[in-house]
Amino acid sequence: MEEGFRHIVRIADTDLDGKKPVIHALTGIKGIGLRMARSITNHLGIPAMAKLGELDDETIAKLKKFVEEEIESLPSWMLNRRKDYHTGKDLHLLNKDIDFARMLDIERMIKIRAYRGMRHARGYKVRGQRTRSTGRKGATVGVIRRKK
């Protein structure tokens, strides 16, 4: 390994492994998958399979600025929160913002007493799965055998 190699690169409050290729390292950020990482590298003109730790300071700064501030300049169909309920804008959330937005959405559904909200509140399955034989909670109840 050369002198300017970085083992850990910090982008969007996440420590990324410098030994991995750029597209695979970016997937370590919650909210960025392989497809988003590929489009980020294509947009910035960074070689996708170059090791993240071997990139120069200028390129890493450019990558960091894009991920943290300018990621919403990508096409809106790629973003993970389109037409946000509160702002009406197309957003791309990362890290803790994803969990927080999901929690607020569930709370809103419960508050307006939507069907999905009621399923969430009662702890049932929400997305139409069967519940006759699965999704049971509590103590397991087995078959009691008759003594011989």
C-alpha positions, 0 to 999 in steps of 0.5 A: 500500500502506498503512503497516501492510502486511507484505511477509513474514509468518513462520508455522511457520518459513516466510516467507510472501508478504504480497501473496498472499491468506491461503489461497494464502499458507498453501500456502507452508507444507509440509504445508498445501495449498489444502483445509487452508488453506481450512478453517483460514480458515473455522475462524478466521473470517478472510476467505480472499481478504484479503491476508496482509500487510494483516491486523492483528497480533492476527489474524496472531497467532491464525493463527500460534498455530492453525497451529503449535499447534492445527491438530490440533483440525480433524477427524482425516480432514483431518490428514496423519498419522493413527494415528502409528506411535509415538504412536498419535495423529492428527497434522498434520506441517509442514515438516521433520517430514514429511521426517523421519517419511517417512525413519523410515517407510522405515527401519522398512520396510527393517528389518522387511524388508517388500516395500516396504522391500526395493524402497526399499533396492534403488532400485526402483519401490515402488508397482507401476509397470512396470519392464520398460521404464522406471525404468532407471538407469546408462549408456544402452544404445543399438542398435549399427548395422551398418556399411555 
